[in-house]
């Protein structure tokens, strides 16, 4: 919960966000890692508290990738649970697709966004490359075909009003803050029509939090403190995205 403790105001950033007519104080709080004063969660949300679906990739008979002693389904759940705690500390309501080692189809995961009228959906995964590969770093995916898919999959949802077209911006915000929090290699955002994000009826991203096939990155990922940083970056990205949307909509 480190980043919810305090904030050092950067005058420049305050001025920039004030010019947008936004909640400069809370946005600066989200951007700054070093903090000196706590901000209560309710200051972040003027009206309805947002709801975010957090998806831990894989589960049950689907273990996901396995490398360097890491089983993807276990680590994705660990990071997703940390994201949940961070988001709740910021006053965000969270629905987890799974909270234990259970299997859900990709459609069942995506459908939760529609069922709960979620404001955002974030799926947590670990990446792999060939054995012995030194590929490492973080990348975030969004689905270009999301609007179309969400329309087909969520007949009742007014997809237009839900802002699924914001997913690319959502991806870049999350990517930036996860890389900022972890100092991991920034592999950028990528458009790919993964079903779990393409079928969610709200802005949706899939974060590949690092390569378990990398000898060095897998060591970092096994450290609780590092997974906290990953989760911290994801939660920060989610809240910053929701905040900037709320400001534009008001
Ligand atoms: Zn995966």
py3Dmol code that shows the C-alpha trace and the ligand (Angstrom):
import py3Dmol

protein = """\
ATOM      1  CA  UNK A   1       0.000   0.000   0.000  1.00  0.00           C
ATOM      2  CA  UNK A   2       3.065   2.193  -0.140  1.00  0.00           C
ATOM      3  CA  UNK A   3       1.829   4.546  -2.770  1.00  0.00           C
ATOM      4  CA  UNK A   4      -1.380   5.378  -0.935  1.00  0.00           C
ATOM      5  CA  UNK A   5       0.496   6.778   1.988  1.00  0.00           C
ATOM      6  CA  UNK A   6       1.707  10.057   0.791  1.00  0.00           C
ATOM      7  CA  UNK A   7       2.526  12.512  -1.918  1.00  0.00           C
ATOM      8  CA  UNK A   8       4.959  15.204  -2.852  1.00  0.00           C
ATOM      9  CA  UNK A   9       3.247  17.785  -4.978  1.00  0.00           C
ATOM     10  CA  UNK A  10       4.990  18.702  -8.140  1.00  0.00           C
ATOM     11  CA  UNK A  11       3.946  22.296  -8.784  1.00  0.00           C
ATOM     12  CA  UNK A  12       4.340  21.885 -12.477  1.00  0.00           C
ATOM     13  CA  UNK A  13       2.012  18.919 -12.635  1.00  0.00           C
ATOM     14  CA  UNK A  14      -0.556  20.593 -10.398  1.00  0.00           C
ATOM     15  CA  UNK A  15      -0.646  23.566 -12.729  1.00  0.00           C
ATOM     16  CA  UNK A  16      -0.989  21.297 -15.756  1.00  0.00           C
ATOM     17  CA  UNK A  17      -3.900  19.345 -14.331  1.00  0.00           C
ATOM     18  CA  UNK A  18      -5.547  22.435 -12.894  1.00  0.00           C
ATOM     19  CA  UNK A  19      -5.541  23.864 -16.378  1.00  0.00           C
ATOM     20  CA  UNK A  20      -7.595  20.844 -17.436  1.00  0.00           C
ATOM     21  CA  UNK A  21     -10.068  21.682 -14.704  1.00  0.00           C
ATOM     22  CA  UNK A  22      -9.386  18.344 -13.130  1.00  0.00           C
ATOM     23  CA  UNK A  23      -8.737  16.965  -9.742  1.00  0.00           C
ATOM     24  CA  UNK A  24      -5.101  17.947  -9.790  1.00  0.00           C
ATOM     25  CA  UNK A  25      -4.417  16.859  -6.286  1.00  0.00           C
ATOM     26  CA  UNK A  26      -5.465  13.267  -6.789  1.00  0.00           C
ATOM     27  CA  UNK A  27      -3.764  12.936 -10.159  1.00  0.00           C
ATOM     28  CA  UNK A  28      -0.482  14.177  -8.802  1.00  0.00           C
ATOM     29  CA  UNK A  29      -0.876  11.771  -5.941  1.00  0.00           C
ATOM     30  CA  UNK A  30      -1.212   8.942  -8.442  1.00  0.00           C
ATOM     31  CA  UNK A  31       1.792   9.976 -10.475  1.00  0.00           C
ATOM     32  CA  UNK A  32       4.238  10.493  -7.632  1.00  0.00           C
ATOM     33  CA  UNK A  33       6.001   7.580  -6.050  1.00  0.00           C
ATOM     34  CA  UNK A  34       7.545   9.529  -3.191  1.00  0.00           C
ATOM     35  CA  UNK A  35       4.914  10.809  -0.871  1.00  0.00           C
ATOM     36  CA  UNK A  36       4.681  12.700   2.367  1.00  0.00           C
ATOM     37  CA  UNK A  37       1.021  12.977   3.261  1.00  0.00           C
ATOM     38  CA  UNK A  38      -1.852  10.555   3.078  1.00  0.00           C
ATOM     39  CA  UNK A  39      -4.937  11.180   1.038  1.00  0.00           C
ATOM     40  CA  UNK A  40      -8.207   9.552   1.961  1.00  0.00           C
ATOM     41  CA  UNK A  41      -9.665   7.379  -0.797  1.00  0.00           C
ATOM     42  CA  UNK A  42     -12.936   9.302  -0.947  1.00  0.00           C
ATOM     43  CA  UNK A  43     -11.129  12.386  -2.225  1.00  0.00           C
ATOM     44  CA  UNK A  44     -10.468  10.503  -5.435  1.00  0.00           C
ATOM     45  CA  UNK A  45     -14.060   9.801  -6.367  1.00  0.00           C
ATOM     46  CA  UNK A  46     -16.571  12.589  -6.419  1.00  0.00           C
ATOM     47  CA  UNK A  47     -19.608  10.495  -7.247  1.00  0.00           C
ATOM     48  CA  UNK A  48     -20.088   6.772  -7.762  1.00  0.00           C
ATOM     49  CA  UNK A  49     -17.084   4.679  -6.853  1.00  0.00           C
ATOM     50  CA  UNK A  50     -15.881   2.799  -9.930  1.00  0.00           C
ATOM     51  CA  UNK A  51     -15.915  -0.977 -10.261  1.00  0.00           C
ATOM     52  CA  UNK A  52     -12.999  -2.849 -11.790  1.00  0.00           C
ATOM     53  CA  UNK A  53     -12.853  -6.514 -12.771  1.00  0.00           C
ATOM     54  CA  UNK A  54      -9.418  -7.993 -12.001  1.00  0.00           C
ATOM     55  CA  UNK A  55      -8.692 -11.226 -13.844  1.00  0.00           C
ATOM     56  CA  UNK A  56      -5.994 -13.617 -12.683  1.00  0.00           C
ATOM     57  CA  UNK A  57      -4.981 -15.483 -15.827  1.00  0.00           C
ATOM     58  CA  UNK A  58      -5.461 -19.248 -16.153  1.00  0.00           C
ATOM     59  CA  UNK A  59      -6.448 -21.423 -13.160  1.00  0.00           C
ATOM     60  CA  UNK A  60      -7.609 -24.938 -12.337  1.00  0.00           C
ATOM     61  CA  UNK A  61      -6.560 -27.476 -14.977  1.00  0.00           C
ATOM     62  CA  UNK A  62      -5.119 -24.586 -17.027  1.00  0.00           C
ATOM     63  CA  UNK A  63      -1.833 -23.853 -15.310  1.00  0.00           C
ATOM     64  CA  UNK A  64      -0.626 -21.422 -17.955  1.00  0.00           C
ATOM     65  CA  UNK A  65       3.093 -21.306 -18.562  1.00  0.00           C
ATOM     66  CA  UNK A  66       5.643 -23.037 -16.347  1.00  0.00           C
ATOM     67  CA  UNK A  67       9.302 -22.014 -16.174  1.00  0.00           C
ATOM     68  CA  UNK A  68      12.066 -21.527 -13.620  1.00  0.00           C
ATOM     69  CA  UNK A  69       9.881 -22.990 -10.885  1.00  0.00           C
ATOM     70  CA  UNK A  70       7.054 -20.539 -11.555  1.00  0.00           C
ATOM     71  CA  UNK A  71       3.535 -21.732 -12.413  1.00  0.00           C
ATOM     72  CA  UNK A  72       1.770 -18.881 -14.177  1.00  0.00           C
ATOM     73  CA  UNK A  73      -1.696 -19.485 -12.685  1.00  0.00           C
ATOM     74  CA  UNK A  74      -0.322 -19.154  -9.139  1.00  0.00           C
ATOM     75  CA  UNK A  75       1.715 -16.029  -9.763  1.00  0.00           C
ATOM     76  CA  UNK A  76      -1.058 -14.332 -11.748  1.00  0.00           C
ATOM     77  CA  UNK A  77      -3.418 -14.900  -8.823  1.00  0.00           C
ATOM     78  CA  UNK A  78      -0.848 -13.577  -6.368  1.00  0.00           C
ATOM     79  CA  UNK A  79      -0.328 -10.367  -8.357  1.00  0.00           C
ATOM     80  CA  UNK A  80      -4.055  -9.964  -9.087  1.00  0.00           C
ATOM     81  CA  UNK A  81      -4.808 -10.246  -5.358  1.00  0.00           C
ATOM     82  CA  UNK A  82      -2.261  -7.521  -4.632  1.00  0.00           C
ATOM     83  CA  UNK A  83      -3.868  -5.347  -7.315  1.00  0.00           C
ATOM     84  CA  UNK A  84      -7.237  -5.899  -5.648  1.00  0.00           C
ATOM     85  CA  UNK A  85      -5.899  -4.740  -2.280  1.00  0.00           C
ATOM     86  CA  UNK A  86      -4.300  -1.644  -3.802  1.00  0.00           C
ATOM     87  CA  UNK A  87      -7.443  -0.721  -5.717  1.00  0.00           C
ATOM     88  CA  UNK A  88      -9.648  -1.186  -2.664  1.00  0.00           C
ATOM     89  CA  UNK A  89      -7.299   1.045  -0.692  1.00  0.00           C
ATOM     90  CA  UNK A  90      -7.992   3.707  -3.328  1.00  0.00           C
ATOM     91  CA  UNK A  91     -11.738   3.285  -2.827  1.00  0.00           C
ATOM     92  CA  UNK A  92     -12.350   1.226  -5.970  1.00  0.00           C
ATOM     93  CA  UNK A  93     -14.789  -1.691  -5.898  1.00  0.00           C
ATOM     94  CA  UNK A  94     -13.186  -4.872  -7.230  1.00  0.00           C
ATOM     95  CA  UNK A  95     -14.632  -8.069  -8.647  1.00  0.00           C
ATOM     96  CA  UNK A  96     -12.104 -10.872  -9.102  1.00  0.00           C
ATOM     97  CA  UNK A  97     -12.762 -13.401 -11.861  1.00  0.00           C
ATOM     98  CA  UNK A  98     -11.286 -16.009  -9.526  1.00  0.00           C
ATOM     99  CA  UNK A  99      -9.997 -15.842  -5.988  1.00  0.00           C
ATOM    100  CA  UNK A 100      -8.763 -19.434  -5.841  1.00  0.00           C
ATOM    101  CA  UNK A 101      -7.371 -22.110  -8.131  1.00  0.00           C
ATOM    102  CA  UNK A 102     -10.461 -22.490 -10.287  1.00  0.00           C
ATOM    103  CA  UNK A 103     -10.981 -22.649 -14.028  1.00  0.00           C
ATOM    104  CA  UNK A 104     -13.141 -20.152 -15.919  1.00  0.00           C
ATOM    105  CA  UNK A 105     -13.488 -19.858 -19.674  1.00  0.00           C
ATOM    106  CA  UNK A 106     -12.336 -16.648 -21.326  1.00  0.00           C
ATOM    107  CA  UNK A 107     -15.970 -15.795 -22.113  1.00  0.00           C
ATOM    108  CA  UNK A 108     -16.988 -16.248 -18.472  1.00  0.00           C
ATOM    109  CA  UNK A 109     -14.203 -13.876 -17.409  1.00  0.00           C
ATOM    110  CA  UNK A 110     -15.104 -11.230 -19.975  1.00  0.00           C
ATOM    111  CA  UNK A 111     -18.818 -11.538 -19.227  1.00  0.00           C
ATOM    112  CA  UNK A 112     -18.231 -10.399 -15.639  1.00  0.00           C
ATOM    113  CA  UNK A 113     -17.430  -6.923 -16.963  1.00  0.00           C
ATOM    114  CA  UNK A 114     -20.902  -6.678 -18.499  1.00  0.00           C
ATOM    115  CA  UNK A 115     -22.696  -8.308 -15.609  1.00  0.00           C
ATOM    116  CA  UNK A 116     -21.198  -5.911 -13.077  1.00  0.00           C
ATOM    117  CA  UNK A 117     -21.241  -2.901 -15.429  1.00  0.00           C
ATOM    118  CA  UNK A 118     -17.531  -2.552 -14.785  1.00  0.00           C
ATOM    119  CA  UNK A 119     -15.650   0.647 -15.535  1.00  0.00           C
ATOM    120  CA  UNK A 120     -12.466  -1.227 -16.398  1.00  0.00           C
ATOM    121  CA  UNK A 121     -11.158  -4.766 -16.821  1.00  0.00           C
ATOM    122  CA  UNK A 122      -7.560  -5.815 -16.264  1.00  0.00           C
ATOM    123  CA  UNK A 123      -6.190  -9.295 -16.887  1.00  0.00           C
ATOM    124  CA  UNK A 124      -2.913 -10.346 -15.240  1.00  0.00           C
ATOM    125  CA  UNK A 125      -0.521 -12.764 -16.966  1.00  0.00           C
ATOM    126  CA  UNK A 126       3.140 -13.775 -17.031  1.00  0.00           C
ATOM    127  CA  UNK A 127       5.022 -13.968 -20.278  1.00  0.00           C
ATOM    128  CA  UNK A 128       7.211 -16.672 -21.790  1.00  0.00           C
ATOM    129  CA  UNK A 129       9.742 -17.028 -24.545  1.00  0.00           C
ATOM    130  CA  UNK A 130      11.829 -19.970 -25.694  1.00  0.00           C
ATOM    131  CA  UNK A 131      13.922 -21.861 -23.170  1.00  0.00           C
ATOM    132  CA  UNK A 132      17.177 -20.034 -22.517  1.00  0.00           C
ATOM    133  CA  UNK A 133      15.783 -16.805 -23.991  1.00  0.00           C
ATOM    134  CA  UNK A 134      16.845 -13.595 -22.307  1.00  0.00           C
ATOM    135  CA  UNK A 135      13.677 -11.721 -23.350  1.00  0.00           C
ATOM    136  CA  UNK A 136      12.315  -9.746 -20.417  1.00  0.00           C
ATOM    137  CA  UNK A 137      10.128  -6.815 -19.546  1.00  0.00           C
ATOM    138  CA  UNK A 138       6.512  -5.739 -19.392  1.00  0.00           C
ATOM    139  CA  UNK A 139       3.992  -5.424 -22.211  1.00  0.00           C
ATOM    140  CA  UNK A 140       0.317  -4.513 -22.194  1.00  0.00           C
ATOM    141  CA  UNK A 141      -2.269  -5.641 -24.722  1.00  0.00           C
ATOM    142  CA  UNK A 142      -5.556  -4.171 -25.842  1.00  0.00           C
ATOM    143  CA  UNK A 143      -7.940  -5.463 -28.511  1.00  0.00           C
ATOM    144  CA  UNK A 144      -8.626  -3.427 -31.616  1.00  0.00           C
ATOM    145  CA  UNK A 145     -11.712  -5.447 -32.442  1.00  0.00           C
ATOM    146  CA  UNK A 146     -13.087  -4.954 -28.946  1.00  0.00           C
ATOM    147  CA  UNK A 147     -16.004  -2.725 -29.871  1.00  0.00           C
ATOM    148  CA  UNK A 148     -17.330  -5.204 -32.404  1.00  0.00           C
ATOM    149  CA  UNK A 149     -16.794  -8.225 -30.174  1.00  0.00           C
ATOM    150  CA  UNK A 150     -18.330  -6.580 -27.145  1.00  0.00           C
ATOM    151  CA  UNK A 151     -21.418  -5.739 -29.186  1.00  0.00           C
ATOM    152  CA  UNK A 152     -21.813  -9.348 -30.224  1.00  0.00           C
ATOM    153  CA  UNK A 153     -21.057 -10.753 -26.844  1.00  0.00           C
ATOM    154  CA  UNK A 154     -22.995  -8.298 -24.685  1.00  0.00           C
ATOM    155  CA  UNK A 155     -26.289  -7.775 -26.519  1.00  0.00           C
ATOM    156  CA  UNK A 156     -27.798  -5.554 -23.834  1.00  0.00           C
ATOM    157  CA  UNK A 157     -24.770  -3.372 -23.227  1.00  0.00           C
ATOM    158  CA  UNK A 158     -24.564  -0.013 -24.891  1.00  0.00           C
ATOM    159  CA  UNK A 159     -20.995  -0.525 -25.915  1.00  0.00           C
ATOM    160  CA  UNK A 160     -20.610   2.973 -27.281  1.00  0.00           C
ATOM    161  CA  UNK A 161     -21.340   4.635 -23.972  1.00  0.00           C
ATOM    162  CA  UNK A 162     -19.070   2.291 -22.065  1.00  0.00           C
ATOM    163  CA  UNK A 163     -15.985   3.638 -23.731  1.00  0.00           C
ATOM    164  CA  UNK A 164     -14.363   0.422 -24.918  1.00  0.00           C
ATOM    165  CA  UNK A 165     -12.591   2.600 -27.452  1.00  0.00           C
ATOM    166  CA  UNK A 166     -10.530   3.899 -24.517  1.00  0.00           C
ATOM    167  CA  UNK A 167      -8.625   0.638 -24.221  1.00  0.00           C
ATOM    168  CA  UNK A 168      -5.518   1.794 -26.107  1.00  0.00           C
ATOM    169  CA  UNK A 169      -5.154   4.774 -23.779  1.00  0.00           C
ATOM    170  CA  UNK A 170      -5.860   2.503 -20.817  1.00  0.00           C
ATOM    171  CA  UNK A 171      -3.088   0.165 -22.001  1.00  0.00           C
ATOM    172  CA  UNK A 172      -0.543   2.937 -22.353  1.00  0.00           C
ATOM    173  CA  UNK A 173      -1.360   4.346 -18.910  1.00  0.00           C
ATOM    174  CA  UNK A 174      -1.013   0.960 -17.217  1.00  0.00           C
ATOM    175  CA  UNK A 175       2.140   0.135 -19.180  1.00  0.00           C
ATOM    176  CA  UNK A 176       3.790   3.423 -18.228  1.00  0.00           C
ATOM    177  CA  UNK A 177       3.020   3.100 -14.534  1.00  0.00           C
ATOM    178  CA  UNK A 178       4.007  -0.575 -14.244  1.00  0.00           C
ATOM    179  CA  UNK A 179       7.339   0.169 -15.923  1.00  0.00           C
ATOM    180  CA  UNK A 180       7.761   3.214 -13.697  1.00  0.00           C
ATOM    181  CA  UNK A 181       7.066   1.203 -10.545  1.00  0.00           C
ATOM    182  CA  UNK A 182       9.253  -1.790 -11.440  1.00  0.00           C
ATOM    183  CA  UNK A 183      11.967  -0.297 -13.670  1.00  0.00           C
ATOM    184  CA  UNK A 184      11.323  -3.324 -15.895  1.00  0.00           C
ATOM    185  CA  UNK A 185      12.134  -3.152 -19.609  1.00  0.00           C
ATOM    186  CA  UNK A 186       9.312  -1.342 -21.421  1.00  0.00           C
ATOM    187  CA  UNK A 187       8.167  -3.528 -24.325  1.00  0.00           C
ATOM    188  CA  UNK A 188       5.287  -1.199 -25.121  1.00  0.00           C
ATOM    189  CA  UNK A 189       1.596  -1.668 -25.768  1.00  0.00           C
ATOM    190  CA  UNK A 190       0.335  -4.048 -28.418  1.00  0.00           C
ATOM    191  CA  UNK A 191      -2.958  -4.549 -30.226  1.00  0.00           C
ATOM    192  CA  UNK A 192      -3.976  -8.182 -30.236  1.00  0.00           C
ATOM    193  CA  UNK A 193      -7.450  -9.611 -30.118  1.00  0.00           C
ATOM    194  CA  UNK A 194      -7.168 -11.779 -27.050  1.00  0.00           C
ATOM    195  CA  UNK A 195     -10.709 -12.971 -26.337  1.00  0.00           C
ATOM    196  CA  UNK A 196     -10.659 -12.044 -22.662  1.00  0.00           C
ATOM    197  CA  UNK A 197     -10.135  -8.346 -23.422  1.00  0.00           C
ATOM    198  CA  UNK A 198     -11.867  -8.254 -26.825  1.00  0.00           C
ATOM    199  CA  UNK A 199     -15.130  -9.456 -25.291  1.00  0.00           C
ATOM    200  CA  UNK A 200     -15.185  -7.272 -22.193  1.00  0.00           C
ATOM    201  CA  UNK A 201     -17.777  -4.502 -22.427  1.00  0.00           C
ATOM    202  CA  UNK A 202     -15.570  -1.800 -20.925  1.00  0.00           C
ATOM    203  CA  UNK A 203     -12.013  -0.520 -21.374  1.00  0.00           C
ATOM    204  CA  UNK A 204      -9.915  -3.669 -21.020  1.00  0.00           C
ATOM    205  CA  UNK A 205      -6.231  -4.564 -20.983  1.00  0.00           C
ATOM    206  CA  UNK A 206      -4.089  -7.633 -20.500  1.00  0.00           C
ATOM    207  CA  UNK A 207      -0.792  -7.057 -18.696  1.00  0.00           C
ATOM    208  CA  UNK A 208       2.094  -9.447 -19.273  1.00  0.00           C
ATOM    209  CA  UNK A 209       3.945  -8.667 -16.042  1.00  0.00           C
ATOM    210  CA  UNK A 210       7.297 -10.179 -16.972  1.00  0.00           C
ATOM    211  CA  UNK A 211       8.988 -13.239 -18.476  1.00  0.00           C
ATOM    212  CA  UNK A 212       9.141 -16.281 -16.239  1.00  0.00           C
ATOM    213  CA  UNK A 213      11.478 -17.809 -18.850  1.00  0.00           C
ATOM    214  CA  UNK A 214      14.062 -15.118 -18.122  1.00  0.00           C
ATOM    215  CA  UNK A 215      16.622 -16.273 -15.578  1.00  0.00           C
ATOM    216  CA  UNK A 216      16.915 -12.797 -14.068  1.00  0.00           C
ATOM    217  CA  UNK A 217      13.326 -11.577 -14.339  1.00  0.00           C
ATOM    218  CA  UNK A 218      11.950 -14.807 -12.860  1.00  0.00           C
ATOM    219  CA  UNK A 219      14.163 -14.245  -9.813  1.00  0.00           C
ATOM    220  CA  UNK A 220      12.721 -10.745  -9.395  1.00  0.00           C
ATOM    221  CA  UNK A 221       9.157 -11.981  -9.901  1.00  0.00           C
ATOM    222  CA  UNK A 222       9.640 -14.532  -7.115  1.00  0.00           C
ATOM    223  CA  UNK A 223      10.288 -11.686  -4.692  1.00  0.00           C
ATOM    224  CA  UNK A 224       7.210 -10.464  -2.877  1.00  0.00           C
ATOM    225  CA  UNK A 225       8.484  -6.887  -2.868  1.00  0.00           C
ATOM    226  CA  UNK A 226       8.802  -6.924  -6.642  1.00  0.00           C
ATOM    227  CA  UNK A 227       5.290  -8.324  -7.105  1.00  0.00           C
ATOM    228  CA  UNK A 228       4.064  -5.498  -4.872  1.00  0.00           C
ATOM    229  CA  UNK A 229       5.677  -3.023  -7.256  1.00  0.00           C
ATOM    230  CA  UNK A 230       4.032  -4.686 -10.253  1.00  0.00           C
ATOM    231  CA  UNK A 231       0.634  -4.586  -8.531  1.00  0.00           C
ATOM    232  CA  UNK A 232       1.248  -1.023  -7.384  1.00  0.00           C
ATOM    233  CA  UNK A 233       1.906   0.035 -10.981  1.00  0.00           C
ATOM    234  CA  UNK A 234      -1.174  -1.745 -12.327  1.00  0.00           C
ATOM    235  CA  UNK A 235      -3.454  -0.279  -9.644  1.00  0.00           C
ATOM    236  CA  UNK A 236      -2.022   3.184 -10.153  1.00  0.00           C
ATOM    237  CA  UNK A 237      -2.539   2.886 -13.910  1.00  0.00           C
ATOM    238  CA  UNK A 238      -6.145   1.770 -13.457  1.00  0.00           C
ATOM    239  CA  UNK A 239      -6.966   4.608 -11.067  1.00  0.00           C
ATOM    240  CA  UNK A 240      -5.195   7.232 -13.164  1.00  0.00           C
ATOM    241  CA  UNK A 241      -7.073   6.067 -16.259  1.00  0.00           C
ATOM    242  CA  UNK A 242     -10.423   6.149 -14.440  1.00  0.00           C
ATOM    243  CA  UNK A 243      -9.642   9.559 -12.978  1.00  0.00           C
ATOM    244  CA  UNK A 244      -8.661  11.127 -16.284  1.00  0.00           C
ATOM    245  CA  UNK A 245     -11.845   9.749 -17.855  1.00  0.00           C
ATOM    246  CA  UNK A 246     -13.998  11.085 -15.030  1.00  0.00           C
ATOM    247  CA  UNK A 247     -12.432  14.512 -15.469  1.00  0.00           C
ATOM    248  CA  UNK A 248     -13.089  14.541 -19.210  1.00  0.00           C
ATOM    249  CA  UNK A 249     -16.673  13.356 -18.724  1.00  0.00           C
ATOM    250  CA  UNK A 250     -17.460  16.041 -16.150  1.00  0.00           C
TER     251      UNK A 250
END
"""
ligand_1 = """\
1
ZN
Zn -1.101 -16.355 -19.586
"""
view = py3Dmol.view(width=600, height=400)
view.addModel(protein, "pdb")
view.setStyle({"model": 0}, {"cartoon": {"style": "trace"}})
view.addModel(ligand_1, "xyz")
view.setStyle({"model": 1}, {"stick": {}})
view.zoomTo()
view.show()
